[in-house]
């Protein structure tokens, strides 16, 4: 399912066909009810504008929450869905210097609305991709691998041989954590929910570089302690679940360890025994990639430096896109539905 | 009830009278059952030893928990109770250079066992007090004011005009927070439990420098929001309670604010909505003075520098001892009982 955008494909794609269309919603609600494929109008190109033909855009859980109205970002209506994706430059405004027609680009910020065939974005809202990055890697680079990269960099100092524990290890961010950590020589303990085809999942995560893959149920059992004694106690826990799963990870953290919460799949709050804070000096933090991008909007080198490091990992084969299921834009209802079905592990990617 | 140790008192006190006695426990249990006033033996003075006559020692909640066996520090048995207090040097070993007979001293570390008439401590375990510090201030300086000082210094950078919110504001540490913050021009929002004589408590805390004193019940009400809008949103929350009280304080914290938990009076864990961590970037930490002293044992200047700063505040009248009730050592059963009675706000101080 993964492929390079070949030169001929790119030349062809530079010509935009048909009227601009996009997945639009005019109010919050369940995606299958409020999202519709509609014609969208393009603004004038302007001096700093970049006309982009979108090629592929994933459906992330946060996109769904944003449509439902349960996310911290509320769009202006009518809104085009999607916050991540990859496109190709068709035309540039007269003041644009960093991009040229044919370049692959990804959004530098959330909220651009990527589920559409074409768009005009400001130059500063786009980041150029190297030409040899696989399309699905580029389409899924801006949120999950960036989240994983920052969480492994910004909270504790990790040396090769140190360990990290994470739940929801099979998520897009979880898989990126496994791969980026493995590339840095950092060991990972990966907690997943039990499921019928567990061994298949374990094998797949281990093939990405996971050191240990255990179920939430197993994490609570005494025999897991022996297993975990073979590697250093983790300095960092990455939590996308909250509730009991987060509390359980805390128990395994090293003295003065940090837990970073970046998602709340269980919809339960994080509960910390007082003793973990006072006597074990555990630190709790949160992370939100969208906010990081806002905080660093004036420091684009920091973002482009991270993207360059991630692209190097991709080029070396150390960071791959998660399992993806590509769906034509017209079949968006199927893709939205699949993205909300529990245990469907492949990420839905809209192809324009 | 507060008095200076006059020169004559000190000269007199240098002579130790009677056999050394202390409040000893040989197993964990309820204090009124396991603690007994007994003769204790003194070790040889040794070259680095300091023979101290104890003058006054408080009963802190952590002393009670340590006897009950529910604290993170477990003593060797038989153990002498008490971790804080003030004494006067009677005699010094030949290598002792920092102290001389007549000096007032407090413990530099927890676990020394201060509920006794006299003791021999190592020089490095003692800190010298200026001679003009009131006895009750010296006796209660090592835990609560130090905890308050560190929590106001080590987690966020507070400028004059910034605000701090705390629960259990009437505790020894809470009162020290109010006074140290006021001396630095930092505003305090002080949360207390409702009680029959509430106004008396409000007046007392305001007389110490509290800007706002509100009950936990009032903190949940919308009208409190208006009140709190008059001062900046707090950057720091200090939590000695846990449970709902901690969660409620989180709601009032500023974006990127920090909550430091240093006690768990409610015996409930701290529960944090996922959104507070991810979207509000709230940070959770813990603090334990005993651990801080251990971590800085090789850096005694840091401890003595803090003590000197606190003594300056005491000398200026900006930091006073909490309300104290002095009890002769022989009446220890009454003092232990009173220290465990809810809403008894005066600290029990054993006088030797």
Interface residues (C-beta under 8 A of the other chain):
Chain A: X72 X242 X261 X262 X263 X264 X269 X270 X271 X272 X273 X274 X275 X276 X277 X278 X279 X280 X281 X282 X283 X284 X285 X286 X287 X288 X291
Chain B: X72 X242 X261 X262 X263 X264 X269 X270 X271 X272 X273 X274 X275 X276 X277 X278 X279 X280 X281 X282 X283 X284 X285 X286 X287 X288 X291
